[in-house]
């Protein structure tokens, strides 16, 4: 048997090429319409979608108000000094001083009469746009809008809660021209528009958790940022099945690796002794392989053959030579007996084994059948509660490059949902490349979203010592910062881009790394330093577990929501309980489903990082 792990990481081993590509203008842009034509044929409307204090998301919507098709569009505006665009999607955005220009990309320039198109961007600073022009004319055909969108309404509260109904109330938003109405969202989907500050919701299911947010619209029909989310669980639905977290709570998911039982000596029982099992909701078991268009076993010995002694076993009972199931699968069965609320999901692919998905995508139904037959094998059918697809990456490059097309991922997830049905979880780990034209733009993640219970957005491994000479940069940064090597490579940009594609926050989990990435030969403490190569690590150069780094190289600073450390000539970045607490607050403010992490064995013996996630999501 082999003990070499099928590695998930690194995820972004193409940074220099990407940076160069992002610096180039989009080819094939059609010439702009003349001002005389444009002034009478197009309008542009600005919306501030969200504001998280250190940055914001903006959106422009261009509408063809004429009687003939537009072949291209350009939107221009001014920002006051100190406000700027940091990343953008669905348009090519450039600046000259405080003047900003956005031009259509190759596929969205043509607009039929009455049609609209939107592009979005992330920004920093407090200013509002002014002097808007579209194709050389005023954005409103004469008067440039100067009013700001409304503020966020206050956090909703609930009253009159029953098994199938409730009443929401919220503090009013404010606006310089007046609030016209409010849009009410449940689990990320718009429910209704109301003129007051209350709404009665009915037809709910007992014992079910729902998340509500509210946005305000002003008299100019501008939409302000969302309120903070309210999560409420309807009563009923049976009694508590036993110890463990509430299954209706936010997702707190960790990856358990089959190869961890070897050199790392990390076993399912460690989830109990560390106290982690009582603080998680899901386990992704990694990894199953993808071969010849089918799901296959990853490591049969670790998965279902390894015999556990009594002291290694979850329940203190040793395996026998003739029992039908041993290994990790049997230990997970025993764990679920102690913690019935934990869901165990079988994850397939990963960094090393994603090369088989291209062939699988040629016959999604056959692939789904093979996965179902393996996950629901009678020997361990009770162990698993669904399937996770970790395809790195659809229609893009990871360890190898896939050319199956933008629709392949959607087709695969649709087939899996059809086969596994609504009683099983169907999830996927996806890229966090928020750059313009990056991995999130190359596959139809929005089209696949209806078929998944949630996406695990891999918001780590943005930067690392595969760029041996640096610059040093945090691998799991939450937001952008001055000097970031590649725009769009941060958690906030990825989540914002996915939301902009129509995927609700209630289907997105934020990723946390229980490890650090580092360089050696570094002389400066702050990010942006040069290096000579990867720092030494226990199992691999350039990477080290948190449980080691917390004492061997304590943090010396924080940037963009994560921590970094310099010890001697080594420079590391990693998350700590404190930075995780900040990320959990951000996650909740964004209305996300929850958090997940890679992976259990990087935590301390007392599970302090898992506890930080648990505490932060209470």
Residue, then its C-alpha position, 0 to 999 in steps of 0.5 A: x500500500x502507498x502512504x503518499x497523500x493525494x494532495x489537495x494543494x497548491x491551488x493557485x500554481x499559476x500566479x505570475x501568468x495570471x498576473x500578466x494576463x490580468x494586465x492585458x486589455x480584453x481583445x476584440x472590443x468593438x468601437x464605441x458608439x458616438x456620443x450623439x447616438x449614445x446619449x439618446x440610446x442608453x442609461x447606466x444605474x449604479x448600486x452599492x450592493x454591500x459595504x463591510x467597512x473596509x470595502x464595498x461591492x458596487x454594480x453598474x447596470x447598462x440599459x439600451x433605451x433606444x430602438x436599435x441594438x448597441x454594439x458596445x458600451x462604455x461607462x465612465x465615472x469619477x470617484x473622490x480621492x481615497x476611493x477606488x476600484x480594487x477588482x472587477x468582473x464582466x467588464x474591463x475597468x481602468x483608471x486615470x487618476x480619479x476618473x474610472x472607465x469600464x468597457x464591455x468584454x467580448x461577450x456582453x457588448x451587444x444589447x438589444x433594445x430594452x435589454x440590460x447588462x450588469x458588471x460588478x466590482x469591489x472597491x475601497x474608500x467611502x466615496x460615491x460615484x459622480x459625473x456618470x457617462x455612458x457611451x459619452x452621454x449622461x447616464x440618465x440622458x440629461x441629469x447625472x444621478x447624485x443621490x446615494x442608495x439607502x442604508x442597510x435596514x436594522x437586523x430583523x427580529x421575529x415574533x409570532x413564531x409557530x411551526x409553520x409561520x412567523x412575523x418579521x420586523x426590522x428597523x427602517x433604513x435611511x435615505x436622502x431622498x426617501x425609502x420606497x420599499x423593502x425586499x425580503x429574502x429567505x435563505x438568499x431567495x427574494x420572497x416579496x417586496x413590502x412598503x412597511x417594516x414588517x412581513x408575515x411569512x407562512x408555509x414553513x416546515x417545522x423544525x427547520x432553520x431559515x435565514x432572513x435578510x432585508x434590503x431597502x430601495x429608494x425612490x430612484x429604485x437604488x438598492x442598498x446593502x443587506x441587513x445583518x441576517x437573522x436565523x430562526x428555527x421553527x419549533x417541532x420536528x421531533x426530539x434532539x437525537x443525541x449529543x452533537x450540534x444542532x443539524x439546523x445550525x450553520x455548517x462547521x465542516x472539517x476534512x478528514x484525510x485517509x492518509x492521515x492515519x499513517x505518518x501523521x498518526x491521526x485517527x477518527x478517535x482524535x476527533x473525540x479526544x480533542x473535543x472537536x466532534x462535539x463542535x462540528x456538523x459535517x465531515x468530508x472524508x478525503x479522498x475517493x479517486x476518479x478513474x475511467x469515468x467512475x468513482x473508485x476507492x482511494x486507499x482500501x487499507x485505510x478506508x475499510x481494512x486497517x484493524x484498530x486496537x482497543x486504545x485506538x478505537x472510538x468506542x474502546x473496542x478492538x477490531x477482529x480479523x473476521x469482522x465485515x468492516x474495519x478501517x476509517x469507515x468503521x471508526x466513522x460509523x462508531x463516531x456517528x453512534x456517539x454523535x448522531x447529528x454529524x453528517x459524513x460526506x464522501x469526497x472525490x477528487x482533490x488536487x491529485x485526483x481531479x484529472x479523471x473528471x474530464x472523462x466522467x463529464x463525458x457521461x455524467x449519468x454513468x459517473x453518477x451511477x458509479x458514485x452512488x454504487x460506491x457511496x451506498x455500498x452495503x458494507x458502509x451505506x450507513x456511514x455516508x450521508x452524501x457525496x462531495x465533488x472536489x474538481x480542481x478545476x472544471x474547464x480550467x487548469x490545476x495539476x492538469x488542465x481540463x477542456x470539458x467546457x463551461x457546462x460540464x460541471x453543471x451537467x455532472x452535479x445535475x446527474x449526481x443530484x438526480x441519482x442521489x436524490x433529495x435525501x442525500x447531500x450533494x456538495x462541491x469544493x470550488x475555486x476561490x479565484x475572484x480575479x476577472x476572467x479567472x477560474x470562477x468565470x470559466x465554469x457554470x457554478x451558478x447553473x450548478x448551484x440548484x443541484x448542490x446543498x452548498x459549495x465549499x469555497x477554497x479561500x486559502x492557498x492564494x499565495x505560496x512558495x511555489x513562487x520561490x522568490x516571493x513576494x511574500x503574501x498571506x495564503x488565506x487573506x480575507x480581504x484585499x490590501x495595498x500591495x496584494x500580488x494579484x487582484x481578486x485573490x482574496x476571500x471577499x472577492x471570491x464570495x462577492x463574485x459568486x453572489x454576483x453570479x446569483x448564488x445565494x450566501x446561504x449556499x456558500x461556506x468560507x474555507x479556513x486552512x489549519x496550516x501555514x505557507x511560508x518562505x525562507x531567505x526573507x529579511x522583512x517582516x511585513x508582506x511583500x518581501x523577497x525570498x530564496x525558496x520555500x521554508x522547511x516543513x515537517x512533511x513538505x517544504x513551504x507548508x506546516x501545521x498550525x499546531x507546529x507554527x503556533x510555538x515554532x514561529x509565533x505571529x508578528x502581525x496581521x494583514x487582510x484578516x489573517x496573521x503572518x510571522x517572521x522567525x529568523x529568515x523564515x516567513x509564514x502566514x496562517x490563521x489563529x483563533x483570533x483571526x478565525x473569530x474575525x472571519x466568522x464575524x465577517x461570514x455571518x455578516x455576509x449571510x453565508x452558510x458556514x465554514x469548513x477547514x482543511x484539515x483536522x490533523x493540523x489543529x492542536x491536540x485540544x482542537x483550538x482552531x475548530x473551537x474558534x470556528x464553533x464559538x464564532x458561529x454560535 
